[in-house]
Amino acid sequence: MTPHPLKTTSPGPRIVGWSHLPFGRHEDASVESLVTQAASAAMAHAGVDPEHVDEIFLGHFNAGFSPQDFTAALTLEAAPGLRFKPATRVENACATGSAAVHAGLRSIEAGRARIVLVVGVERMTATAPAQIGANLLKASYLPEDGGRPDGFAGIFGDIAHAYFQAYGDQSDALAAIAAKNHLNGVSNPYAQMRKDLGFDFCRQESPRNPFVAGPLKRTDCSLVSDGAAALVLADAETARGCPRAVAFRGIAHVQDRLPRRDRDVLAFEGCARAWRQALGEAGLGLGDLAFVETHDCFTIAELIEYEAMGLAPPGQGARLLREGATSKGGRLPVNPSGGLKAKGHPIGATGVSMHALAAMQVCGEAGDMQVPGATLGALFNMGGVAVANYVSVLERVG
């Protein structure tokens, strides 16, 4: 693909700091402690005094995971200087974190704020497994899917089965995605699972890797997690005085209908539209990007997302894996962080985590995760089955 000439960077909001707590099982943590740790660390990283924060957005899905609801005000516990600041909780299923980020961007673009604190959080592991499934199903269309015992894994198991029917058995491709992301996750200090499982383990059914739903095995499913991440956003003028700044070259939010009955679930049409809009606004093509962080809640989702973003024609995403195109050394590394598959998926934190990790990459601060020479990258965060679709294209400018 021939790269597009780069345009002048957008004068819009910047990411000027971030924090990322390790994802996993935090038995002694609460939503409040996770929020306050992440918020404090992000402000310190940005060099921003809490007094100078103009607005706060908290991404927190909850849906029954935490008995404490009405959580937006918990962010004020991070520092005395945050008292009396406007704080709002944002929710949009598994894209909740990106919804909070985009809300912060709009506040700055509207001229209502110069500095915005965005935090994403979820505390999931204290919930019983059956209740976890029921909570997650609240992000689906309940007249279609409510009460199904296999939860969201069952929904994506149905999608995988339909994809296999349309394009043939893709078990090798799904195992390759799982193996790739677990290998990448070894280098991510924030990841819940830092273990190279290998292709053979991910490909074969075993007592440690049983089938969960349809053709999906345990290694095809993202992890239940506790965690939080945070960003500090600033307008372009304020960002000039910060030690680092990451611009949003292009953003998009495309919301599709919730019921699946009238949609082509193999097309991820909302995802495709979001990618076209964000890349169009950025004046870029996929060939300009150094990496992509994408929403691999299940391996079949990453496979379909290859096709929705335009990396491969429908049904041919597996070819990218055989060629190594999406591996860390490939032409477009996908999920160099290990993705949700290895990193974990604390629902409200995921989108903020993606933005933080992508900002680390374009600033050259990703440590062992670093994609060499990365100055432009993008992320895709999804809620439901391609219902809430967010794309952000990021570039370092300072």
ROVEX-358499 format. One line per 10 residues: number of its first residue (from 1); their letters; for each residue x, y, z of N, C-alpha, C. Coordinates in steps of 0.2 Angstrom, whole numbers, plus 5000, padded with zeros to 4 digits. Last residue first. Example, Ala and Ser with C-alpha at 12.3 -4.5 7.8 and 13.67 -1.06 7.14 Angstrom:
<atoms>
2) SA) 5064:4989:5035:5068:4995:5036:5064:5000:5039  5066:4972:5039:5062:4978:5039:5066:4984:5039
</atoms>
This chain:
<atoms>
398) GVRELVSVYN) 5025:5080:5103:5030:5084:5107:5033:5079:5112  5018:5072:5095:5019:5079:5092:5024:5083:5097  5014:5056:5089:5017:5060:5094:5019:5067:5091  4997:5051:5085:5004:5053:5083:5007:5058:5088  4983:5040:5083:4988:5044:5087:4994:5045:5084  4967:5038:5080:4973:5038:5076:4978:5042:5080  4954:5028:5086:4958:5034:5087:4965:5033:5083  4937:5022:5085:4944:5022:5082:4948:5028:5084  4924:5012:5091:4928:5018:5092:4935:5017:5089  4908:5007:5091:4914:5006:5088:4918:5013:5088
388) AVAVGGMNFL) 4896:4997:5097:4899:5004:5099:4906:5003:5096  4894:4985:5090:4889:4990:5091:4892:4997:5092  4901:4973:5088:4902:4979:5083:4896:4984:5084  4893:4967:5099:4895:4964:5093:4896:4970:5088  4899:4977:5113:4895:4972:5110:4898:4969:5104  4911:4989:5108:4906:4987:5113:4901:4983:5110  4929:4991:5104:4922:4989:5102:4917:4987:5108  4942:5000:5098:4939:4997:5104:4931:4996:5102  4957:5001:5089:4950:5000:5089:4947:4997:5095  4970:5013:5086:4967:5008:5090:4960:5007:5088
378) AGLTAGPVQM) 4986:5017:5079:4979:5017:5079:4976:5012:5084  5001:5027:5076:4997:5021:5077:4990:5022:5078  5016:5034:5072:5009:5034:5070:5006:5027:5072  5029:5030:5076:5027:5037:5077:5019:5038:5076  5040:5018:5079:5033:5019:5079:5032:5027:5080  5053:5012:5078:5051:5017:5074:5044:5020:5074  5048:4996:5084:5053:5001:5082:5051:5006:5077  5037:4994:5097:5037:4993:5089:5043:4998:5087  5039:4989:5113:5040:4994:5108:5041:4992:5101  5039:4981:5124:5033:4981:5119:5034:4985:5113
368) DGAEGCVQMA) 5049:4985:5132:5050:4979:5128:5044:4978:5123  5044:5002:5131:5049:4997:5134:5050:4991:5129  5037:5012:5126:5034:5006:5127:5038:5000:5130  5040:5025:5122:5041:5024:5129:5037:5017:5131  5038:5031:5110:5045:5027:5111:5046:5025:5118  5027:5038:5108:5032:5041:5111:5038:5038:5112  5019:5028:5102:5021:5033:5098:5026:5038:5101  5018:5019:5114:5021:5017:5108:5024:5023:5104  5011:5026:5123:5017:5024:5125:5021:5022:5118  4999:5027:5116:5003:5033:5117:5010:5032:5119
358) ALAHMSVGTA) 4995:5014:5116:4996:5017:5110:5000:5023:5111  4992:5013:5130:4997:5009:5127:4999:5012:5120  4982:5023:5132:4988:5024:5135:4994:5020:5132  4972:5017:5123:4975:5024:5122:4981:5025:5125  4970:5005:5130:4972:5005:5123:4975:5012:5121  4965:5010:5143:4971:5006:5142:4974:5006:5135  4953:5015:5139:4958:5019:5141:4965:5016:5141  4947:5003:5135:4948:5008:5130:4953:5013:5132  4947:4995:5148:4950:4993:5142:4951:4999:5137  4940:4999:5159:4947:5001:5159:4950:5000:5152
348) GIPHGKAKLG) 4927:4993:5159:4928:5000:5159:4935:5003:5158  4932:4978:5159:4928:4982:5154:4929:4989:5154  4947:4971:5159:4942:4975:5164:4938:4980:5160  4954:4960:5152:4949:4965:5149:4944:4967:5155  4971:4956:5148:4965:4956:5152:4960:4961:5149  4982:4953:5140:4983:4959:5144:4977:4958:5150  4979:4943:5131:4984:4942:5136:4984:4947:5142  4967:4948:5125:4968:4941:5126:4974:4939:5131  4968:4961:5123:4964:4959:5128:4965:4952:5130  4986:4962:5118:4978:4963:5117:4975:4961:5123
338) GSPNVPLRGG) 4999:4962:5117:4996:4956:5119:4988:4956:5119  5004:4974:5112:5003:4974:5120:5001:4967:5122  5003:4973:5099:5009:4972:5102:5009:4972:5109  4991:4972:5090:4991:4970:5097:4998:4968:5100  4999:4970:5075:4992:4970:5078:4993:4968:5085  5010:4977:5064:5009:4973:5070:5002:4975:5073  5011:4976:5048:5007:4980:5052:5006:4976:5059  5021:4968:5043:5020:4975:5040:5016:4979:5044  5029:4961:5058:5026:4961:5052:5025:4968:5049  5034:4959:5071:5039:4961:5065:5036:4961:5058
328) KSTAGERLLR) 5023:4955:5077:5027:4961:5080:5032:4963:5074  5011:4950:5065:5015:4949:5071:5019:4955:5072  5004:4952:5054:5001:4956:5060:5005:4954:5066  5010:4945:5044:5009:4952:5043:5007:4955:5049  5013:4931:5043:5016:4935:5048:5015:4942:5048  5006:4924:5033:5012:4928:5031:5015:4931:5037  4996:4918:5041:5001:4914:5038:5007:4917:5036  4989:4930:5044:4993:4926:5049:4998:4922:5047  4984:4934:5032:4988:4938:5035:4992:4935:5041  4975:4923:5029:4981:4924:5025:4986:4928:5029
318) AGQGPPALGM) 4964:4925:5037:4969:4920:5039:4976:4921:5035  4956:4934:5030:4960:4937:5036:4966:4932:5038  4947:4931:5021:4954:4930:5019:4959:4933:5025  4934:4935:5023:4936:4928:5022:4943:4926:5021  4935:4950:5014:4931:4945:5018:4933:4938:5017  4953:4955:5011:4946:4954:5009:4942:4950:5014  4962:4964:5024:4961:4958:5019:4954:4958:5017  4962:4976:5030:4969:4973:5029:4968:4967:5024  4951:4983:5033:4953:4983:5026:4960:4980:5025  4944:4982:5044:4948:4988:5044:4951:4989:5037
308) AEYEILEAIT) 4937:4970:5042:4933:4976:5043:4938:4982:5042  4948:4961:5042:4944:4962:5036:4940:4968:5036  4952:4962:5055:4957:4962:5050:4953:4964:5044  4940:4958:5062:4942:4965:5062:4948:4967:5057  4940:4945:5061:4935:4949:5057:4937:4956:5057  4950:4942:5070:4951:4940:5063:4946:4944:5059  4946:4947:5082:4952:4950:5079:4952:4948:5072  4935:4939:5084:4934:4946:5083:4940:4949:5080  4940:4927:5086:4936:4927:5080:4935:4935:5079  4946:4928:5099:4950:4928:5093:4946:4929:5087
298) FCDHTEVFAL) 4937:4941:5109:4938:4934:5107:4942:4934:5100  4942:4953:5110:4938:4950:5116:4938:4943:5115  4952:4962:5104:4952:4954:5103:4948:4951:5109  4952:4976:5097:4948:4973:5102:4947:4966:5101  4969:4982:5093:4962:4980:5092:4959:4976:5097  4982:4993:5090:4979:4989:5095:4971:4988:5094  4993:4993:5077:4986:4994:5078:4985:4990:5085  5007:5002:5069:5004:4997:5073:4997:4998:5074  5011:5012:5061:5016:5007:5063:5013:5001:5067  5002:5017:5046:5002:5015:5053:5008:5011:5055
288) DGLGLGAEGL) 5001:5019:5032:5005:5024:5036:5006:5022:5043  4993:5009:5028:5000:5008:5026:5005:5013:5030  4980:5013:5030:4983:5008:5034:4991:5008:5034  4982:5031:5026:4980:5024:5025:4983:5019:5030  4976:5048:5031:4981:5042:5031:4978:5036:5028  4969:5059:5035:4972:5059:5029:4977:5054:5028  4961:5058:5046:4968:5059:5047:4972:5060:5041  4948:5056:5041:4950:5063:5044:4957:5064:5045  4951:5043:5036:4949:5049:5031:4950:5056:5035  4952:5036:5047:4958:5037:5043:4957:5042:5038
278) AQRWARACGE) 4939:5038:5053:4945:5040:5056:4951:5041:5052  4931:5032:5043:4930:5039:5045:4936:5042:5048  4936:5019:5042:4936:5023:5036:4935:5031:5038  4933:5014:5055:4940:5015:5052:4940:5019:5046  4919:5015:5055:4924:5019:5060:4931:5020:5057  4916:5006:5046:4914:5013:5045:4918:5018:5049  4920:4994:5052:4923:4996:5045:4922:5004:5044  4912:4994:5063:4920:4994:5064:4922:4997:5057  4900:4992:5057:4901:4998:5061:4909:4999:5062  4901:4980:5051:4900:4986:5047:4901:4992:5051
268) FALVDRDRRP) 4905:4966:5053:4907:4971:5057:4907:4978:5054  4902:4955:5045:4905:4961:5042:4907:4966:5046  4895:4945:5052:4902:4943:5049:4906:4949:5046  4883:4949:5054:4887:4949:5060:4895:4947:5058  4873:4959:5047:4878:4954:5045:4883:4954:5050  4857:4962:5055:4864:4964:5053:4868:4958:5051  4845:4959:5061:4845:4962:5055:4852:4965:5052  4849:4953:5073:4845:4949:5068:4845:4952:5062  4856:4959:5083:4860:4956:5078:4855:4954:5072  4851:4975:5091:4849:4968:5089:4854:4965:5083
258) LRDQVHAIGR) 4858:4988:5091:4860:4982:5096:4857:4976:5094  4865:4996:5077:4860:4994:5081:4862:4988:5085  4881:5006:5080:4876:5002:5076:4870:5000:5080  4890:5020:5080:4886:5016:5084:4881:5013:5079  4906:5026:5079:4900:5024:5075:4896:5019:5079  4918:5038:5080:4913:5034:5085:4907:5032:5080  4934:5042:5077:4928:5041:5075:4924:5037:5080  4948:5053:5074:4944:5049:5078:4937:5048:5075  4965:5057:5070:4958:5056:5067:4955:5052:5073  4976:5062:5077:4976:5063:5070:4969:5062:5067
248) FAVARPCGRA) 4978:5067:5092:4973:5063:5089:4972:5065:5082  4995:5068:5098:4989:5071:5095:4984:5066:5092  5004:5069:5113:5001:5064:5108:4995:5067:5105  5018:5075:5121:5011:5076:5119:5009:5072:5113  5028:5079:5135:5026:5074:5130:5019:5076:5127  5030:5089:5145:5036:5085:5142:5034:5081:5136  5021:5104:5141:5021:5097:5144:5027:5093:5141  5018:5116:5134:5022:5116:5140:5023:5109:5144  5009:5112:5124:5016:5114:5122:5020:5115:5128  4997:5110:5130:5001:5104:5129:5008:5106:5127
238) TEADALVLAA) 4990:5122:5129:4993:5119:5136:4998:5114:5135  4987:5122:5116:4991:5127:5118:4994:5125:5125  4979:5110:5114:4985:5111:5110:4990:5116:5114  4972:5104:5129:4972:5107:5123:4979:5109:5120  4974:5088:5136:4975:5095:5137:4974:5098:5130  4972:5073:5147:4971:5077:5140:4971:5084:5141  4978:5060:5155:4977:5067:5155:4977:5070:5148  4971:5044:5158:4975:5048:5154:4973:5056:5156  4972:5027:5166:4970:5034:5166:4974:5038:5161  4966:5012:5171:4971:5016:5167:4968:5023:5167
228) AGDSVLSCDT) 4964:4997:5181:4962:5004:5179:4968:5007:5175  4956:4981:5185:4962:4985:5183:4959:4992:5182  4953:4963:5185:4952:4969:5188:4958:4974:5186  4945:4952:5173:4951:4956:5175:4948:4961:5180  4945:4938:5162:4941:4942:5167:4946:4945:5172  4952:4938:5146:4952:4936:5153:4947:4941:5157  4945:4931:5130:4949:4936:5134:4948:4935:5142  4947:4916:5122:4943:4921:5125:4947:4925:5130  4954:4906:5116:4951:4910:5111:4947:4916:5115  4958:4897:5126:4963:4902:5123:4960:4907:5118
218) RKLPGAVFPN) 4946:4889:5127:4948:4894:5132:4953:4899:5130  4939:4889:5110:4942:4886:5116:4944:4892:5121  4926:4889:5099:4930:4893:5103:4932:4889:5109  4916:4883:5091:4923:4881:5090:4928:4885:5094  4904:4884:5105:4906:4882:5097:4913:4880:5096  4913:4887:5119:4907:4889:5115:4908:4888:5108  4924:4880:5124:4920:4885:5129:4913:4886:5125  4935:4867:5124:4930:4871:5121:4925:4874:5126  4949:4868:5136:4943:4865:5133:4939:4869:5128  4963:4867:5140:4961:4871:5135:4955:4868:5132
208) RPSEQRCFDF) 4966:4857:5149:4968:4864:5151:4966:4869:5146  4962:4846:5142:4959:4848:5149:4960:4855:5151  4961:4852:5125:4965:4848:5131:4961:4850:5137  4963:4855:5108:4958:4855:5114:4962:4850:5119  4976:4865:5100:4973:4858:5102:4968:4859:5108  4980:4878:5098:4977:4874:5093:4973:4868:5095  4987:4882:5109:4981:4886:5108:4977:4882:5103  4998:4873:5109:4993:4873:5115:4987:4876:5113  5004:4877:5096:5001:4870:5097:4996:4869:5103  5008:4890:5098:5003:4888:5094:5000:4882:5095
198) GLDKRMQAYP) 5011:4896:5115:5013:4893:5109:5007:4891:5105  5011:4904:5126:5007:4897:5126:5009:4893:5120  5020:4913:5136:5020:4911:5129:5017:4904:5128  5014:4924:5148:5016:4917:5146:5015:4916:5139  5007:4934:5157:5013:4935:5153:5017:4928:5152  4992:4940:5160:4995:4933:5158:5001:4935:5154  4989:4953:5162:4987:4948:5167:4991:4942:5166  5002:4966:5159:4997:4961:5157:4996:4956:5162  5011:4976:5161:5004:4977:5164:4999:4971:5163  5022:4973:5154:5022:4973:5162:5016:4974:5165
188) NSVGNLHNKA) 5023:4964:5141:5019:4969:5143:5019:4968:5151  5030:4953:5135:5034:4959:5135:5030:4965:5139  5020:4943:5134:5026:4942:5139:5030:4948:5140  5011:4947:5124:5010:4949:5131:5015:4948:5136  5016:4941:5113:5017:4949:5114:5016:4951:5121  5012:4928:5115:5019:4930:5115:5020:4937:5116  4998:4931:5115:5001:4928:5121:5009:4929:5121  4996:4934:5102:4995:4939:5107:4998:4937:5114  5000:4923:5095:5003:4929:5094:5002:4934:5099  4991:4913:5100:4998:4912:5101:5002:4919:5100
178) AIAALADSQD) 4979:4919:5095:4980:4918:5102:4987:4917:5104  4981:4918:5081:4980:4925:5084:4981:4924:5092  4982:4905:5079:4988:4909:5078:4987:4916:5081  4970:4900:5083:4975:4898:5087:4981:4903:5086  4963:4906:5072:4961:4908:5078:4967:4906:5083  4969:4899:5061:4969:4906:5061:4968:4908:5069  4965:4885:5064:4972:4887:5063:4973:4895:5064  4951:4886:5062:4954:4885:5069:4962:4886:5069  4943:4888:5052:4948:4894:5053:4951:4892:5060  4935:4880:5039:4937:4879:5046:4943:4884:5047
168) GYAQFYAHAI) 4926:4891:5028:4929:4885:5030:4932:4885:5037  4917:4902:5027:4924:4902:5024:4928:4896:5025  4904:4899:5032:4905:4904:5026:4912:4903:5023  4907:4892:5043:4902:4889:5038:4903:4893:5031  4915:4900:5050:4918:4894:5048:4913:4891:5042  4906:4910:5053:4912:4912:5049:4915:4905:5046  4897:4903:5061:4895:4906:5055:4900:4907:5050  4906:4900:5072:4903:4895:5068:4900:4897:5062  4908:4913:5077:4914:4909:5074:4911:4903:5070  4895:4917:5081:4898:4920:5075:4904:4916:5072
158) DGFIGAFGDP) 4894:4908:5091:4889:4907:5086:4892:4911:5080  4904:4912:5100:4904:4906:5097:4900:4905:5091  4899:4925:5103:4905:4925:5098:4906:4918:5096  4889:4920:5111:4887:4924:5106:4893:4924:5100  4896:4912:5121:4891:4909:5116:4889:4913:5110  4903:4923:5127:4907:4918:5123:4902:4914:5119  4892:4929:5134:4895:4932:5128:4899:4927:5124  4884:4914:5139:4886:4921:5140:4888:4924:5133  4879:4901:5141:4886:4902:5138:4888:4909:5138  4865:4902:5144:4870:4900:5149:4877:4901:5147
148) RGGDEPLYSA) 4855:4916:5141:4859:4910:5138:4864:4908:5143  4848:4927:5146:4847:4920:5149:4851:4915:5146  4847:4936:5131:4846:4936:5139:4845:4929:5141  4847:4937:5118:4852:4933:5121:4851:4933:5128  4836:4944:5113:4839:4939:5109:4843:4934:5113  4832:4953:5123:4827:4949:5119:4830:4943:5115  4845:4959:5126:4842:4954:5130:4836:4950:5127  4858:4962:5117:4851:4963:5116:4847:4958:5120  4872:4965:5128:4869:4962:5122:4862:4964:5122  4876:4968:5141:4879:4972:5135:4877:4970:5128
138) KLLNAGIQAP) 4872:4959:5149:4868:4965:5149:4871:4970:5144  4881:4949:5148:4876:4949:5144:4871:4955:5144  4889:4952:5159:4892:4954:5153:4886:4953:5147  4881:4947:5170:4883:4954:5169:4885:4956:5162  4881:4933:5167:4875:4937:5167:4876:4945:5166  4895:4930:5169:4892:4929:5162:4885:4933:5162  4896:4934:5182:4900:4937:5177:4897:4936:5171  4888:4924:5188:4885:4931:5188:4890:4935:5183  4896:4913:5186:4889:4913:5183:4886:4920:5183  4907:4916:5194:4907:4915:5187:4901:4916:5184
128) ATATMREVGV) 4905:4930:5206:4905:4923:5205:4904:4922:5197  4917:4943:5208:4910:4941:5206:4910:4934:5204  4930:4948:5209:4926:4946:5215:4919:4943:5214  4934:4952:5197:4936:4945:5199:4932:4943:5205  4931:4965:5193:4927:4960:5190:4928:4953:5194  4931:4981:5192:4933:4976:5197:4929:4970:5196  4937:4994:5181:4933:4988:5182:4936:4984:5188  4940:5010:5174:4941:5005:5179:4935:5000:5179  4948:5024:5167:4944:5019:5166:4945:5013:5171  4948:5042:5167:4950:5036:5171:4945:5030:5168
118) VLVIRARGAE) 4954:5058:5163:4950:5052:5161:4952:5046:5164  4954:5075:5165:4957:5068:5168:4952:5063:5166  4958:5089:5155:4953:5084:5157:4957:5077:5159  4961:5106:5153:4964:5099:5155:4958:5095:5158  4952:5115:5148:4959:5115:5145:4962:5108:5147  4935:5115:5143:4940:5113:5148:4947:5114:5144  4926:5121:5134:4924:5120:5141:4929:5118:5146  4928:5120:5121:4931:5126:5124:4929:5126:5132  4925:5109:5114:4920:5114:5115:4922:5120:5118  4937:5102:5115:4935:5105:5108:4930:5110:5109
108) ISRLGAHVAA) 4936:5097:5128:4941:5102:5126:4939:5105:5120  4924:5089:5127:4924:5095:5131:4930:5100:5130  4929:5080:5117:4923:5084:5115:4923:5090:5120  4938:5073:5125:4940:5076:5119:4935:5082:5117  4930:5067:5135:4935:5072:5136:4937:5076:5131  4923:5058:5126:4919:5063:5130:4924:5069:5132  4933:5050:5122:4930:5054:5117:4926:5060:5121  4936:5043:5135:4941:5047:5131:4938:5052:5126  4923:5037:5137:4926:5042:5142:4931:5046:5138  4923:5028:5126:4918:5033:5126:4920:5039:5131
98) SGTACANEVR) 4934:5020:5129:4935:5025:5124:4929:5030:5124  4928:5013:5140:4934:5017:5141:4935:5022:5136  4917:5007:5134:4916:5012:5139:4922:5016:5140  4916:4996:5126:4920:5002:5123:4919:5008:5128  4908:4987:5132:4915:4986:5132:4920:4991:5129  4896:4999:5136:4898:4992:5135:4905:4991:5136  4898:5013:5139:4896:5011:5132:4898:5004:5131  4897:5026:5150:4896:5019:5149:4894:5018:5142  4904:5038:5162:4902:5036:5155:4902:5029:5154  4902:5050:5175:4903:5043:5173:4900:5042:5166
88) TAPKFRLGPA) 4909:5065:5178:4904:5061:5175:4906:5054:5173  4913:5080:5187:4915:5073:5186:4909:5069:5184  4919:5096:5190:4914:5092:5187:4916:5085:5185  4927:5098:5206:4927:5098:5199:4922:5094:5196  4926:5098:5220:4921:5102:5216:4922:5103:5209  4942:5092:5222:4936:5093:5225:4932:5099:5221  4955:5090:5218:4950:5089:5213:4943:5090:5216  4964:5093:5228:4963:5098:5223:4957:5097:5218  4965:5081:5235:4961:5086:5238:4959:5092:5232  4964:5066:5225:4968:5072:5227:4963:5078:5230
78) AELTLAATFD) 4956:5055:5224:4963:5055:5222:4967:5061:5224  4943:5058:5226:4947:5055:5232:4954:5055:5230  4937:5060:5214:4939:5066:5218:4943:5064:5224  4933:5048:5209:4939:5051:5207:4942:5057:5211  4920:5046:5215:4926:5043:5218:4933:5046:5215  4911:5052:5207:4914:5056:5212:4919:5053:5216  4907:5041:5199:4911:5046:5196:4914:5050:5201  4899:5030:5204:4906:5030:5205:4910:5036:5203  4886:5024:5206:4887:5031:5207:4895:5033:5208  4889:5009:5216:4887:5013:5210:4888:5020:5211
68) QPSFGANFHG) 4896:4996:5224:4896:5003:5224:4895:5006:5217  4896:4983:5220:4890:4985:5224:4890:4993:5224  4901:4978:5204:4903:4982:5210:4897:4984:5214  4895:4972:5194:4901:4969:5196:4903:4972:5203  4883:4977:5189:4883:4973:5194:4889:4970:5197  4887:4986:5179:4882:4981:5177:4881:4976:5183  4902:4992:5176:4899:4989:5182:4894:4984:5180  4909:5002:5168:4903:4998:5165:4899:4996:5171  4916:5017:5168:4915:5011:5172:4908:5008:5170  4926:5030:5165:4923:5025:5162:4922:5019:5166
58) LFIEDVHEPD) 4924:5047:5170:4926:5040:5173:4922:5035:5168  4931:5063:5168:4927:5058:5165:4929:5051:5168  4932:5079:5174:4934:5072:5175:4929:5068:5171  4940:5095:5171:4934:5091:5171:4937:5084:5171  4951:5103:5174:4945:5107:5173:4939:5102:5173  4965:5103:5184:4961:5099:5180:4954:5103:5180  4972:5111:5193:4972:5114:5186:4967:5109:5181  4973:5104:5204:4969:5111:5204:4968:5113:5197  4982:5094:5202:4975:5093:5202:4971:5099:5202  4995:5099:5190:4992:5100:5197:4985:5098:5197
48) VGAHAMAASA) 5004:5088:5180:4998:5092:5181:4996:5093:5188  5013:5079:5175:5016:5085:5178:5010:5090:5179  5009:5067:5170:5008:5073:5165:5012:5079:5168  5012:5059:5181:5016:5058:5174:5015:5064:5170  5003:5064:5190:5010:5065:5191:5014:5064:5185  4991:5060:5183:4992:5067:5184:5000:5069:5186  4993:5046:5184:4992:5050:5177:4994:5057:5178  4993:5044:5198:4999:5042:5194:4999:5046:5187  4980:5047:5201:4985:5051:5204:4992:5050:5200  4972:5038:5194:4971:5045:5193:4977:5049:5195
38) AQTVLSEVSA) 4976:5026:5199:4977:5027:5192:4977:5035:5191  4972:5027:5213:4979:5025:5211:4980:5027:5203  4958:5029:5211:4963:5034:5214:4970:5033:5213  4954:5017:5205:4953:5024:5202:4958:5029:5205  4957:5007:5215:4960:5007:5208:4959:5014:5205  4950:5012:5226:4957:5011:5226:4960:5011:5219  4936:5010:5221:4939:5017:5223:4947:5017:5223  4935:4997:5218:4935:5002:5213:4938:5008:5215  4948:4989:5228:4941:4991:5227:4941:4995:5221  4960:4975:5232:4958:4982:5229:4950:4983:5229
28) DEHRGFPLHS) 4963:4963:5236:4963:4968:5241:4961:4975:5238  4964:4956:5224:4959:4954:5229:4958:4959:5235  4965:4957:5209:4967:4961:5214:4962:4961:5220  4970:4949:5195:4966:4948:5201:4969:4952:5206  4973:4961:5182:4973:4954:5184:4968:4953:5190  4985:4973:5176:4978:4970:5176:4979:4963:5178  4994:4987:5183:4994:4980:5181:4986:4977:5181  4988:5003:5178:4990:4998:5183:4990:4991:5180  4995:5016:5170:4992:5010:5168:4993:5005:5174  4993:5033:5165:4995:5028:5170:4992:5022:5168
18) WGVIRPGPST) 4999:5048:5156:4995:5042:5157:4997:5038:5163  4999:5064:5147:5001:5060:5152:4996:5054:5153  4994:5071:5137:5000:5073:5139:5002:5069:5145  4985:5070:5122:4987:5066:5128:4993:5068:5130  4977:5084:5115:4983:5080:5116:4982:5076:5122  4965:5092:5104:4967:5090:5111:4973:5085:5110  4970:5099:5088:4965:5097:5093:4968:5095:5100  4976:5103:5076:4977:5107:5082:4973:5105:5088  4983:5089:5067:4977:5092:5070:4979:5097:5076  4998:5091:5057:4994:5088:5063:4989:5092:5065
8) TKLPHPTM) 4997:5092:5040:4998:5095:5046:4994:5092:5052  4998:5075:5033:4995:5082:5033:4998:5085:5039  5008:5064:5023:5006:5066:5030:5004:5074:5030  5003:5056:5009:5007:5061:5012:5004:5063:5018  5000:5038:5011:4997:5045:5009:5002:5050:5012  5009:5024:5005:5007:5029:5010:5005:5035:5008  5003:5011:4996:5007:5017:4995:5005:5022:5001  5004:4994:5000:5000:5000:5000:5004:5006:5000
</atoms>
